[in-house]
C-alpha cells in the first residue's frame, strides 16, 4: 500500500526532483506568510517521498515526521496512514527497533482502520511482534509506550485500549476493550492507585496466577483486582500493560487516569482542532488537510452499460497428479465458456517463465486453435512437459476469442505448479567419520517414492569411492532387475551396505545409488536418477595389525611360523586381546591362541609369533587374526590379510610346490 511509491531500484531523476522541490519549498516559505498553507506541506511531503526513493532514510524520516504531526492535527487520517507506512519503512531500514514498534502501534490505531485494509493491519501486527520477539536484553531497553492523548504525537495510540474502572470496598473492577486487529496476551497487568492523595500502591496480575491475560479485538474483558479495604476513597491513577518476549525483554504500555466507571464507545470524527483563522475554516481552506488535495475520480451521469463488467471465459487447472522432476507430466486445463455468450475462433497459448528448467513436449507454446464453444460449455486441452529441477513452475495461459457481438477478448491466467523429486534417499544418522580398522560398518539406505507410485527398473551402486570396499548385502547385479519392481507413494526399498574403509582420506561421497524408474501413467519413459550416499571421512585407527613372514606355500604336518605385529600410533596406552580363530579344523595353531589383556604402550610395536600346522594338502582357509580393544570393544583386523594358503603333501619337492602355488 504505502510502499508502492518507493519500489524503484534505479532512480536517476531523484536527485533532480529533490533539488527542484527544495527550491520550490524555499520559495513558498519566503513568499507565503501563512505557516499552514497547504502547498507548503504538500511540497514537504513530496520532498520526503523523493528522499525515501533515493534511500536517504534519515532525511526522509524527519520530513515525514513533520508531515505526520501536521496532518494528525487536521484529522486527515487517509494521508496519515500513508505517511505512517513510509515511516515504518524508514525505521526498518535504519534498524531502529523502538521507533519501528511505536510507529507500528500508531498505524494499528482504530482511528486509521477505515483507511487501512484488514490484511495490511494483520501484516503490521505480525511484523510488530516478530520485531519485539527478536529484541534481546543486550541490544536495548525498550521505552514505555504511552496510550494517553495528552500530546499530538501519540494521539493515535490513545484509542488502542479503552479502560473503565470502578472501585468497591475490597476490589478494583476493570473492564478492558482492545482495538488491535488480533488477540494480545499480556504478561502482567499493573494498577497504580492511591487513597485520598496518599502514597501510590501497585497491584499486579501475573499470567501464572490468572487464567489468562488475553484481550480479543472489540470484546470487553473484566478483571477483579483484590485490594486491602481502606476507610477513604480509592482512585486508580494508572494502568500498566506488560509484555515479555522469549529473551525475557519487557515492554510496558502505560495508560493514565482518570478512568470512567462504565465503558464508553469512542467516536472518530473529522473535526479540526484549531479555531477559525481569518474567517475561514482551516480544514476546508488552506489547511494541510484541505479536501482539494484528494484526487477523486467522480463520474456524473455515466452510462451503466459502459461500466458493466463483461462476462468472460475462465480457465481452470484440473490435473491432480504431482509434477515429477525429469518425468513426463500432462497438465489438463478446462476452458469454461461464459454463461451468457458464445466463444468463436478461440486460440490458446501456454507460456512458461523459465524455459531452461522446463521442456515442453507438445507444441503448445505457440497459438493453437481449439474448437468453438456454446454458452456454459467446457473444453479441455493439455500441456505435456518435463521439469528438470524441483521448485515452483510459473505458467501463463493466454486465451483469445471473439464474442457473438464481434468483440475480441483476451485472457491471461497465471498458474503455479510445483515440481518435486520422485525418489529420495535417507540413511541412518552417522557422525560422518569412520576408522580404518579393517572391520568396517553397516550402512542402511532407504530409497523412497516421495509423492507418487513408481515402477523401479534398476537399483545399483555407481561411482563407488576407491578408498573403501562397499558390498551390498542381498543386492542386485548391474544387469539384474530390481527385486521390488513397484513402490507406492511413501513406500521405501532398503539397501544394506557393508562399508570397509581401506585408506585415510577427507570427507567425500561414498557412492551414488542409480535408480531407473518410470511413472505408471507413462511406463515407456524410463528415467535414471542418481542419489548420493552421505559423505564420510576416514581417519587412521589408533591401532594397526600386520602379519609378517607369511610363506608362499605350506607343507602338510610342518609348522609355518608367522609374526603378528600390533602397532600403537597414539600417545595413549591400550589394553587389547589378541584372538586367533578358525572356522574349520584345517590348521593346528601353536603359540598365543588367546592373548588376554596385552598392554601396548604409546608408540610401541609388539610382536606375537604364531605357529600354523596344516593338517591336509590343498588350498586351506587361514585362521583370522583379530585384536579387540578391551575398553571400547572395537575390533581391529588386518586390512590386507591373505585368505587362503596352498599346502603341499609332505613328500612333494620344493620346486613342485612353488610351481603349484
C-alpha positions in Angstrom: 0.0 0.0 0.0 2.3 2.7 1.3 5.5 1.4 -0.2 4.4 1.3 -3.8 5.7 4.8 -4.4 9.3 3.8 -3.5 9.5 0.4 -5.2 12.3 1.7 -7.5 15.8 0.3 -7.9 17.3 2.8 -10.4 16.2 6.4 -9.8 18.4 8.9 -11.8 15.7 11.6 -11.5 15.5 11.5 -7.7 18.4 14.0 -7.2 16.9 16.5 -9.7 13.5 16.2 -8.1 14.9 16.8 -4.6 16.7 19.9 -5.9 13.6 21.3 -7.6 11.4 20.6 -4.6 13.8 22.2 -2.2 13.8 25.4 -4.3 10.0 25.4 -4.5 9.6 24.8 -0.8 12.1 27.7 -0.1 10.1 30.0 -2.4 6.8 29.1 -0.7 8.2 29.5 2.8 9.6 33.0 2.0 6.7 34.4 -0.2 3.7 32.9 1.6 3.3 34.3 5.1 0.7 31.7 6.3 2.6 28.9 8.1 -0.2 26.4 7.4 -0.5 26.9 3.7 -1.5 23.7 2.0 1.1 24.0 -0.8 3.9 24.2 1.8 3.0 21.0 3.5 2.3 19.2 0.2 5.7 20.1 -1.1 7.3 18.9 2.1 5.6 15.6 1.9 6.6 15.1 -1.7 10.2 16.0 -0.8 10.1 13.4 1.9 9.0 10.8 -0.6 11.8 11.7 -3.0 14.4 11.3 -0.2 12.8 7.9 0.6 13.0 6.8 -3.0 16.7 7.9 -3.0 17.3 5.7 0.0 18.1 8.8 2.2 16.1 7.3 5.1 17.2 9.7 7.9 16.3 12.8 5.9 13.1 11.3 4.7 12.1 10.4 8.2 12.5 13.9 9.5 10.2 15.4 6.8 7.7 12.5 7.2 7.5 13.0 10.9 6.8 16.7 10.4 4.1 16.0 7.9 2.6 13.4 10.2 2.3 15.9 13.0 0.6 18.4 10.8 -1.9 16.1 9.2 -2.8 14.5 12.6 -3.8 18.0 13.8 -6.1 18.3 10.8 -7.6 14.8 11.3 -6.7 13.9 7.7 -6.3 10.2 8.6 -6.1 9.0 5.0 -2.8 10.8 4.4 -1.7 10.0 8.0 -2.0 6.2 7.3 0.2 6.5 4.2 2.8 8.7 6.0 3.0 6.2 8.9 3.6 3.4 6.4 6.6 5.3 4.9 7.9 6.0 8.5 7.7 2.3 9.3 9.8 1.6 6.2 12.4 4.2 7.2 12.6 2.7 10.8 13.0 -0.8 9.4 15.9 0.2 7.1 17.6 2.2 9.9 17.2 -0.8 12.3 15.5 1.5 14.8 13.5 -1.1 16.7 12.0 1.2 19.3 10.7 3.6 16.6 9.5 0.7 14.5 7.4 -0.6 17.4 5.9 2.8 18.2 5.1 3.6 14.6 3.5 0.2 14.1 1.3 0.8 17.1 0.2 4.1 15.7 -0.6 2.5 12.4 -2.8 0.0 14.2 -4.9 2.7 15.7 -8.7 2.3 15.3 -8.8 5.8 14.0 -7.0 4.7 10.9 -8.9 1.4 10.5 -11.2 2.8 7.7 -8.2 3.8 5.7 -6.0 0.7 6.1 -7.0 -2.7 4.8 -7.6 -5.6 7.2 -4.9 -7.7 5.5 -2.3 -4.9 5.9 -3.3 -4.4 9.5 -2.7 -8.1 10.2 0.7 -7.8 8.5 1.7 -4.8 10.5 0.6 -6.5 13.7 2.6 -9.7 12.8 5.7 -7.7 12.0 5.4 -5.7 15.2 5.5 -8.8 17.5 8.1 -10.5 15.3 10.4 -7.5 15.8 9.6 -7.4 19.5 10.3 -11.1 19.9 13.8 -10.7 18.3 14.9 -7.9 20.8 17.5 -9.2 23.2 18.4 -7.7 26.6 21.9 -6.9 25.3 20.6 -4.7 22.4 18.4 -2.1 24.1 15.8 -1.4 26.8 12.5 -0.6 25.2 10.9 2.7 26.4 7.4 2.6 27.8 4.6 3.2 25.2 2.1 5.8 26.4 -1.5 5.3 25.4 -2.5 8.7 26.7 -3.9 11.5 24.4 -2.1 14.4 26.1 0.1 15.3 23.0 -0.3 15.2 19.3 2.5 12.9 18.5 0.9 10.0 20.5 -2.7 10.8 19.9 -3.2 7.8 17.6 -2.3 5.3 20.3 -4.9 6.7 22.7 -7.7 4.6 21.3 -5.9 1.3 21.2 -7.2 0.1 24.5 -10.2 1.6 26.4 -10.4 1.1 30.1 -13.3 1.5 32.6 -12.6 1.1 36.3 -14.7 1.5 39.4 -13.7 0.7 43.0 -15.5 -1.3 45.7 -14.7 -1.8 49.3 -12.4 -4.8 48.6 -11.7 -4.9 44.8 -11.0 -2.9 41.7 -13.3 -3.9 38.8 -11.5 -3.1 35.5 -13.1 -3.6 32.1 -10.8 -3.5 29.0 -11.6 -3.4 25.3 -8.8 -3.8 22.7 -8.8 -2.1 19.4 -6.0 -4.2 17.9 -6.8 -6.5 15.0 -5.9 -9.7 16.7 -5.6 -11.2 20.2 -2.9 -9.9 22.5 -1.7 -11.8 25.6 -0.1 -9.7 28.3 2.5 -11.0 30.8 1.3 -8.7 33.6 -1.4 -6.1 34.3 -0.5 -3.5 36.8 -2.8 -1.0 38.6 -1.4 2.1 40.4 -3.9 3.5 42.9 -4.0 5.9 45.8 -6.2 6.6 48.8 -7.2 10.2 49.5 -4.0 11.6 47.9 -1.6 9.3 49.8 1.4 7.3 48.6 0.7 5.3 45.4 0.4 1.5 45.6 0.9 -1.0 42.8 -1.1 -4.3 42.4 -0.2 -6.6 39.6 -1.9 -9.6 37.9 0.5 -12.2 36.5 -0.2 -14.8 33.9 0.9 -17.6 36.4 -1.8 -16.7 38.9 -4.6 -15.6 36.5 -6.1 -18.0 33.9 -5.1 -15.8 31.0 -4.5 -12.1 30.4 -5.8 -12.2 26.8 -7.6 -9.3 25.1 -9.6 -10.1 22.0 -10.5 -7.4 19.4 -13.6 -5.4 20.4 -14.6 -7.9 23.1 -14.9 -6.4 26.6 -13.0 -8.3 29.3 -13.4 -7.7 33.0 -10.8 -8.3 35.8 -11.3 -8.0 39.5 -8.2 -6.9 41.5 -8.4 -7.6 45.2 -7.1 -4.7 47.4 -6.9 -4.1 51.1 -10.0 -2.2 52.4 -9.5 1.5 53.1 -11.5 3.8 55.2 -11.4 6.5 52.5 -11.9 6.5 48.7 -9.6 4.6 46.4 -8.7 6.0 42.9 -6.8 4.3 40.1 -4.2 6.6 38.7 -2.5 4.4 36.0 -2.8 1.0 34.3 0.4 -0.8 33.1 0.2 -3.4 30.4 3.4 -5.6 30.5 4.6 -7.8 27.6 7.6 -10.1 27.6 9.3 -11.9 24.7 11.3 -15.1 24.6 14.5 -13.3 25.5 12.8 -12.0 28.7 12.8 -8.4 27.5 9.9 -6.4 28.9 7.8 -3.8 27.1 5.3 -1.7 29.1 2.3 0.2 27.8 1.0 2.8 30.2 -2.4 4.5 30.4 -3.1 7.3 32.9 -6.4 8.1 34.5 -8.9 9.3 35.4 -11.0 6.4 34.2 -14.7 6.2 33.5 -16.9 4.0 35.7 -18.6 2.4 32.6 -17.1 1.5 29.2 -17.8 4.2 26.6 -17.5 4.0 22.8 -15.1 6.4 21.1 -16.5 8.3 18.1 -14.0 9.0 15.3 -14.9 12.4 13.8 -13.0 14.6 11.3 -13.2 17.8 13.3 -10.4 20.4 13.2 -8.5 21.0 16.4 -7.6 24.6 15.5 -10.0 27.6 15.6 -11.1 29.5 12.6 -8.3 31.7 11.3 -9.1 34.9 9.3 -12.7 34.0 8.7 -12.0 30.6 7.1 -12.2 27.0 8.4 -8.6 25.5 8.3 -9.9 22.0 7.4 -11.7 23.3 4.4 -9.4 26.2 3.3 -5.7 26.4 3.0 -5.0 23.9 5.8 -2.8 20.9 5.4 -5.8 18.6 5.3 -7.7 20.5 2.7 -10.0 18.3 0.6 -8.6 19.8 -2.5 -5.5 17.6 -2.0 -7.5 14.5 -2.7 -7.8 13.2 -6.2 -11.3 11.7 -6.6 -12.5 10.3 -9.9 -16.2 11.1 -9.7 -18.5 10.0 -12.5 -21.6 12.1 -13.2 -24.2 10.7 -15.4 -22.2 7.7 -16.5 -23.9 5.2 -18.7 -24.3 2.0 -16.7 -23.8 -0.1 -19.8 -20.2 1.2 -20.2 -19.2 0.2 -16.6 -20.9 -3.1 -16.7 -18.4 -5.9 -16.3 -18.5 -8.3 -19.3 -18.9 -12.0 -18.5 -15.7 -13.6 -19.7 -14.5 -17.2 -20.2 -12.4 -18.8 -17.4 -9.6 -21.4 -17.4 -9.1 -24.0 -14.6 -6.3 -26.5 -13.9 -7.8 -29.9 -13.2 -4.7 -32.1 -13.0 -4.2 -33.7 -9.7 -1.1 -35.8 -10.4 2.2 -34.4 -9.0 4.8 -33.0 -11.3 7.9 -35.3 -11.1 11.4 -34.0 -11.9 12.6 -35.5 -15.2 9.3 -37.3 -15.6 6.6 -36.7 -18.3 3.8 -34.6 -16.9 0.5 -34.0 -18.6 -1.3 -30.9 -17.3 -5.0 -30.7 -18.2 -6.8 -27.4 -18.4 -10.5 -26.7 -18.8 -11.9 -23.7 -20.7 -15.3 -22.6 -19.4 -17.4 -20.6 -21.8 -19.3 -17.6 -20.4 -22.8 -18.2 -19.1 -24.4 -15.6 -21.5 -22.2 -15.7 -24.6 -20.6 -18.0 -27.1 -16.8 -18.5 -27.8 -15.9 -18.0 -31.5 -12.5 -18.6 -33.1 -10.7 -19.4 -29.8 -6.9 -19.6 -29.6 -4.8 -20.6 -26.6 -1.1 -20.5 -25.8 0.8 -21.6 -22.8 3.9 -19.6 -21.8 6.5 -20.7 -19.3 8.6 -18.1 -17.5 11.8 -20.2 -17.0 12.3 -22.1 -20.3 15.7 -23.5 -19.0 14.1 -25.6 -16.3 11.1 -26.9 -18.3 11.0 -28.7 -21.7 7.6 -28.7 -23.5 7.0 -31.9 -25.3 3.8 -30.8 -27.2 3.6 -27.7 -29.4 1.5 -25.5 -27.1 3.9 -22.6 -26.7 2.6 -21.2 -30.0 -1.0 -20.3 -30.7 -3.2 -23.3 -31.2 -6.7 -23.4 -32.4 -9.4 -25.0 -30.3 -13.0 -25.7 -31.0 -15.7 -23.0 -30.7 -17.9 -23.3 -27.7 -21.5 -22.6 -26.8 -22.5 -20.7 -23.7 -22.0 -22.6 -20.4 -19.9 -25.3 -22.1 -16.5 -26.7 -21.3 -13.5 -27.8 -23.4 -10.2 -29.5 -22.3 -6.7 -29.0 -23.6 -3.4 -30.5 -22.4 0.2 -29.4 -21.9 2.8 -32.1 -21.8 6.2 -31.1 -20.3 9.2 -32.3 -18.4 10.7 -30.4 -15.4 14.5 -30.6 -14.8 14.7 -29.1 -11.3 12.5 -29.1 -8.2 10.6 -25.9 -7.3 7.7 -23.8 -8.5 7.0 -23.5 -12.2 5.1 -20.5 -13.4 2.7 -21.0 -16.3 0.7 -18.3 -18.1 -2.3 -19.5 -20.2 -3.3 -17.0 -22.9 -6.7 -17.3 -24.4 -8.2 -15.1 -27.1 -11.6 -15.4 -28.7 -14.5 -13.4 -30.3 -17.9 -13.0 -28.8 -21.2 -13.1 -30.6 -21.2 -9.3 -30.9 -17.7 -9.4 -32.6 -15.8 -8.2 -29.5 -12.2 -9.5 -29.2 -11.5 -10.8 -25.7 -8.0 -11.8 -24.3 -7.3 -13.6 -21.1 -4.0 -14.1 -19.3 -4.4 -16.6 -16.4 -1.3 -17.4 -14.3 -0.9 -20.9 -12.7 1.8 -22.3 -10.4 2.7 -25.9 -10.3 5.4 -27.4 -8.0 7.9 -29.9 -9.3 9.1 -32.4 -6.7 11.8 -35.1 -6.6 10.3 -38.5 -7.5 12.7 -40.5 -5.3 14.6 -39.6 -2.1 17.4 -41.3 -0.3 17.7 -41.4 3.5 20.2 -43.1 5.8 20.6 -43.7 9.4 22.3 -40.9 11.3 26.1 -41.1 11.1 28.7 -38.9 12.6 30.5 -38.6 9.2 33.7 -40.2 10.4 34.9 -43.9 10.2 38.0 -45.6 11.3 40.3 -47.6 9.1 40.4 -50.6 11.4 39.7 -53.4 8.9 36.3 -54.3 10.4 34.0 -51.7 8.6 30.4 -50.8 9.5 26.9 -51.3 8.2 25.0 -48.6 6.3 21.3 -48.9 5.5 20.0 -46.6 2.8 16.2 -46.2 2.1 15.1 -45.4 -1.4 11.7 -43.8 -1.1 9.0 -42.9 -3.6 8.2 -39.4 -2.5 4.8 -38.4 -3.7 3.6 -40.8 -6.4 3.7 -44.6 -7.1 6.7 -45.6 -9.3 7.9 -48.7 -11.2 11.5 -49.4 -10.3 13.5 -51.0 -13.1 17.0 -51.0 -11.6 18.9 -50.2 -8.4 22.7 -50.2 -8.5 25.8 -48.5 -7.0 27.8 -46.2 -9.1 30.9 -44.1 -8.6 32.0 -46.1 -5.6 34.8 -44.5 -3.6 38.3 -46.0 -4.2 39.2 -45.6 -0.5 36.7 -48.2 0.7 35.2 -51.5 -0.2 31.3 -51.5 -0.3 29.5 -54.7 -0.5 25.7 -54.8 -0.9 24.0 -57.5 1.2 21.4 -59.4 -0.9 21.7 -56.7 -3.6 21.4 -56.9 -7.3 24.0 -57.1 -10.0 24.0 -54.2 -12.5 22.4 -56.4 -15.2 19.6 -57.7 -13.0 16.2 -56.2 -12.4 15.2 -54.7 -9.0 13.6 -57.2 -6.6 11.0 -54.6 -5.7 9.5 -53.5 -9.1 6.7 -51.4 -7.7 6.8 -48.7 -5.0 3.7 -47.0 -3.8 3.6 -43.3 -2.7 5.6 -43.2 0.5 7.0 -46.8 0.2 10.7 -47.4 0.5 13.2 -50.0 -0.6 16.2 -50.7 1.7 19.8 -51.3 0.7 22.0 -52.9 3.3 25.7 -52.0 2.6 28.8 -53.1 4.4 31.5 -50.4 4.1 35.1 -51.3 4.9 37.4 -48.3 4.9 40.9 -49.0 3.5 42.7 -45.7 3.2 42.7 -42.5 5.2 41.0 -39.6 3.4 39.0 -36.4 3.9 35.2 -36.2 3.8 33.8 -37.4 0.5 30.8 -39.1 -1.0 30.8 -42.9 -0.5 28.9 -43.8 -3.7 25.8 -42.9 -5.7 22.7 -45.1 -5.9 21.5 -45.3 -9.5 17.7 -45.6 -9.7 15.9 -46.3 -13.0 12.2 -45.6 -12.7 9.1 -44.8 -14.7 5.7 -43.4 -13.7 2.5 -45.6 -14.0 1.0 -43.1 -16.5 4.0 -43.2 -18.8 5.7 -46.6 -18.4 7.6 -46.2 -21.7 9.5 -43.2 -20.4 12.3 -44.6 -18.2 14.2 -42.0 -16.2 17.6 -42.5 -14.5 18.2 -40.7 -11.2 21.4 -40.7 -9.1 21.2 -40.3 -5.4 24.3 -39.6 -3.3 25.1 -41.6 -0.2 26.3 -39.4 2.8 29.8 -38.0 2.8 32.2 -39.6 5.3 35.9 -39.1 6.2 38.2 -42.0 7.0 40.6 -41.4 9.9 43.5 -43.6 10.9 43.0 -46.2 13.5 44.8 -45.9 16.8 46.0 -49.4 16.5 47.0 -51.3 13.4 47.6 -55.0 12.8 50.0 -56.5 10.3 51.2 -60.1 9.6 54.8 -60.6 8.5 56.7 -63.7 7.2 53.6 -65.3 5.7 55.1 -68.1 3.4 54.1 -68.6 -0.2 53.0 -72.2 0.5 52.9 -74.6 3.4 53.8 -78.3 3.9 51.4 -80.8 5.4 52.4 -81.6 9.0 55.1 -78.9 9.2 55.0 -75.8 11.3 54.7 -72.5 9.5 55.7 -69.5 11.6 54.1 -66.1 11.2 54.6 -62.9 13.1 51.6 -60.7 14.1 52.6 -57.1 14.8 50.4 -54.7 16.8 51.4 -51.0 16.5 50.1 -48.2 18.7 50.1 -44.9 16.8 48.9 -42.7 19.6 50.4 -41.3 22.8 48.0 -43.3 25.0 48.3 -46.8 26.2 45.9 -49.6 25.2 45.0 -53.0 26.6 43.9 -55.4 23.9 43.0 -59.1 23.4 44.7 -61.0 20.6 42.3 -63.6 19.2 43.0 -66.2 16.5 40.0 -68.2 15.3 39.4 -70.7 12.5 36.0 -71.9 11.1 37.5 -75.3 10.2 39.9 -77.9 11.5 42.4 -77.5 8.7 45.2 -76.0 10.9 46.6 -76.5 14.3 47.6 -73.2 15.9 50.6 -73.1 18.2 51.7 -70.2 20.3 49.4 -67.4 21.6 46.0 -68.6 20.8 44.1 -66.2 23.0 46.2 -63.3 24.5 44.2 -61.6 27.1 44.9 -58.1 28.4 48.0 -57.5 26.4 49.3 -53.9 27.1 50.5 -51.8 24.2 52.4 -48.7 25.4 52.3 -45.4 23.5 54.0 -45.5 20.1 55.1 -49.1 20.8 55.0 -52.1 18.5 54.6 -55.6 19.9 55.1 -58.8 18.0 53.3 -62.1 18.6 54.7 -65.3 17.0 52.1 -67.9 15.9 52.8 -71.4 14.5 50.4 -72.9 11.9 50.4 -76.6 11.3 48.5 -77.6 8.1 46.6 -80.9 8.5 45.8 -81.6 4.9 47.0 -80.5 1.4 45.3 -78.1 -0.9 44.0 -74.6 -0.6 43.2 -74.1 3.0 41.4 -71.2 4.7 43.8 -69.3 7.0 42.7 -68.5 10.6 41.5 -64.9 11.2 43.6 -62.7 13.4 41.6 -60.1 15.5 42.8 -57.5 18.0 40.0 -56.3 20.3 40.2 -53.1 22.4 39.2 -54.1 25.9 37.6 -50.8 26.9 35.7 -49.9 23.8 35.3 -53.4 22.4 36.4 -52.1 19.0 37.8 -54.8 16.7 41.0 -54.2 14.6 41.8 -56.6 11.7 44.5 -57.0 9.1 43.3 -55.0 6.1 45.4 -57.0 3.6 45.4 -60.4 5.2 45.6 -63.4 2.9 42.5 -65.6 2.9 44.0 -69.0 1.8 47.3 -70.9 1.9 48.3 -73.6 -0.6 49.6 -76.7 1.3 51.5 -79.5 -0.5 51.9 -83.1 0.8 54.9 -84.0 2.9 56.6 -85.9 0.0 56.5 -83.1 -2.6 59.6 -81.3 -3.6 60.1 -77.5 -3.1 60.2 -76.7 -6.9 56.9 -78.6 -7.5 55.3 -76.8 -4.6 56.5 -73.4 -5.9 55.0 -74.2 -9.3 51.6 -75.3 -7.9 51.4 -72.3 -5.5 
